[in-house]
Structures are given as C-alpha cells and as structure tokens.
C-alpha cells in the first residue's frame, strides 16, 4: 500500500490544480463583465453606446440594457449577465450594483482559492455574511408612509437620479408615482399589488418636449373609429361595450361548398347573412351603447347598422389594450353578444375622444372615475431619447411598486454598504475556524459600491474611502454616505438620497448566491460538437436521384 500512496497524492494535487484553473478562469470572466458596466454606477456615471444586431444605436447607462446586447462566449460570464436580467425582472432596479458586487465577491475569493482553501468553506462564510448583512438591513431600515407623496418622490428621485432622466428633475418620478398609485390594487393589511406590465402602458410619440409627458386618467391606443365620416369622434360620458368576438357572418372553418339549384336561393343565402348580422347588432344596440370596441372584425353591414344608430365602433384592438380599457371604465369583456347584460356596460369613463398627433390617430378614453389601469404618454425629441426615458420610467415605476409592496427605506450613496461592511468586520472576530478570513473578505467586498461611486464622481478615492470608513467605524453614523452629484460626504437623510429595502436586499442575495454558485464550479464540460477544420472534407451525403437525372441519362441501345 505504501508504494501506491504517492501516486494517489499526485492525482489529488493534479485534480485540485485543474479545479483551481477553472476557478481562476471563472473569476476573471466575472470580473471582465463587472468592469464593462462599473463606470455606469452613480449619478455622474458614463453612458455606453451600443450597436444592436439590427444595426441600430442604443445610448444608455442601464446595466441590464447594456449587458443584454453583449455577446459573450464564456459560460461564467453568461451566468453573470443573467444576474442583471433576474434583478431587473424581480425588482426593476440595482442591475449595475448586483454585477459590481458579485464581481467583487469573486475577486476577493481568488486569494483564498490560490491558498488552496476549499470553495465550500468560502461559500459557507459568504452565506453567513449574507444572513448577517440582511439582519443589518432590517436594523437600519426606516418605515415610510406610502401616502406621503414628498417621501415617495424623494425615494424615486434618488433611484433614478443616476439615470439619463435625472436632469429633468421631478418629472419622471411624478409620472412613476402617479402611474403606480393609479394601477395599484389593495390586498388588505396596508399591502398593495401593482402589475406594471399588464395595466400600465407606455405610449411613446416622437415630437414635442419631454415636459409634455403625462399620466392619463384612463387609456389611449393607436386606433381611429371605423367610419370617420359617419361616427362621432368625441363622446362625453360614453357607455362602452367591449367584445371579444367578430361582428360579421361566421366563415366556414375550411373550404365550404354550397350548391344552389335556383337563382332565388342565392338571394335567400344573402338575406340569411344580413339577418344574422342584423340580429347581432340588435342585441348590442338593445343596451344603448355609445361606443363598441371589438378585438375581431366588423363587417361593412354591421358598421352601417351601428353608425345608423349613432354608435361609434373600433375594431381589431389588441387583447392587452382591451383588458386595460375594461379596468379603466369598469366594463366586462363579452365573448358573445347574446350574453350581454347591463352590468357588462362600462360607464366609468368621462370622455371618449379621437385626436390626431403627427400623422396618426389616437383614441383616448379618459377622465375615468376610478381607473385601475392607465397610459403614460411620453413625448420627446427623438426615438433614442424616448427609448431611454422609457427605460428610466420602467425603473422608477418598479421602485415605486417596491415601496408600495414593502414600505421601508435605506440610506443611498453607499451608506448601507459601508454600515454592513463595518458591522461584518466587527462580527468577524467572533467567527471561529478558517471561515473567519473569507467572512472578513466578504465584509471588505461590500465597500466596492461606495468606492465605485467615488471613482465615477472623479474624487480622490483613497481619501474619500478613509473619511467614510472613519465615520462608519464601530457601526455608527449609519446614514452617512457619498452624494454622487457634489462628491460630499454627508447625511443621506438631509440630501434625501434613499434606496428601497427590496432592491438592496435582492441585490445582496443575488450577488452572493451567484458568487457561491460560480465558486462551486470546478470543471467545465462542453457538450458542443467541434466544428470541422476548413481543409477537411465533409462526409458525403447519400445522393437521391431525381426525375430530371433519370431523363438526362443516355439510353442503352438494345
């Protein structure tokens, strides 16, 4: 047995060496991704100009929007990019912070990997640090009254102050708060649910100024009435019926053949079609509507009957738009005209109007009594500006939604990270065993956020960080941070620089869990087939003889 022992030790050390190489490669890839968007953190951050696949240009400093356009082959880098997408879907903000923090967590772990620490030990220490960090967040969090508009405005403003639209002051923050409070639904116990994707539509119309943007107390969509000359384009207090079925003669599922023996039968067939449509319209008109909207088609005959009765009609509306109209005016979408009831008619809208903006017609259903859906109308100089404003508005609405869901505030400007870092440094002395050092390294990694903020402000990083660390020593002055605009070390409460609790907690969880996952990878096995060398001949495909080939062959003489 003694003879074989050295061989076993060599095998073990070779295996560990290969694992370390993979770890190093993964850490380098993660750091490369973090370095791409490091400069986009904070209010004085840089913008990135991206060329997308279709040849268009995107100018943004939104972490998720940048990483979405990047094409990277390394699997570890790909999983880092996924983090940003997850963060965006979950809380809508903090997409840059999560990548910077995850990159830093992996960077500080590299020293321990080089010293042959086992990745599981590092991950255990990181998980412990995460639990303690979340406990610190709970301790320093400050409850906020969601009905206090000034506090809400300050919070949303500080979260989008780092974005392109920060220069327009309160405008975007106002739009976000108005939209989320309109579309919010009470769940009881002070909790509110806001479905941004379903019930808040952002309509971008180039032209005008950004200051002309507003939240409509209702909905608008890019449609005109089907017969502009005959139907009204402005109706006050309209009765609205929403349909999910065609108001035309039913077509056969497949090709239908009808055999007519006499000429009169053709007339009977036409009359049956007319009668069917007349009955459909009669069932709708029984409820005296002013406006009929359907997701499917409207036949010319149905348009004639409706316009004769003084009813305006809109056809082929999107399903999502129809759902928003139903929420705004209190109507119910009906699948068959025979099933219509008085309670299905929407009477909550104050005004229906069709306006022309530029070359296109837009239908407005506004001044609703209690709209549970709304449209945000954005105006701006160009499409690029509008796209960036929309991205910023989505982030702002997500922040407002997070506060409505979990009304707690944390200090911004890197103050939260510094407090967490100082507290973890203190606690590290009570951690026993080898986990103590990775735990302490995790505490230092949290300082990456304020350090990056200081770098992007153009400050002296070492002097600023020393000043901040001095203020936060022993876990004191939890609300002292860095004002990203002026570069001053100040109390965040005075400058109203706040962060949402949900965003911060999610950032910490995502970053540390992702770092642990990448550290646990000790080998990358490729399942992709290798491409053939350019000179090598490809395997021949079996030839299939066609009719043409047979015709071209020479006939053998008899």
Secondary structure, DSSP 8 states (H G I E B T S, - for coil): -HHHHHHHHHHHHHHHHHHHHHHHHHHHHHHHHHHHHGGG-STT---EEEE-TTS-EEEE--HHHHHHH-----HHHHHHHHHHHHHHHHTSS-HHHHHHHHHHHHHHHHHHHHTT--HHHHHHHHHHHHHHHHHHHHHH-EE--TT-HHHHHHHHHHHHTTSGGGGGTTHHHHHHHHHHHHH-EEEETTEEE--HHHHEEEEEEEBS-GGG-EEESSEEES---SSTTTS-SEEES--EEEESS-BS----SS------SSHHHHHHHHHHHHHHHHHHHHHHHTT--SEEEESS-B-HHHHHHHHHTT-EEE-S--HHHHHHHHHHH---EES-GGG--GGGSB---SEEEEEEETTEEEEEEE--SS-S-EEEEEEESSHHHHHHHHHHHHHHHHHHHHHHHS-EEEETTTHHHHHHHHHHHHHHTT--TTHHHHHHHHHHHTTHHHHHHHHHHT--HHHHHHHHHHHHGGG--TTEEE-TTT--EEEHHHHT-EEEHHHHHHHHHHHHHHHHHHHT-------S-----TTS----------HHHHHHS-----
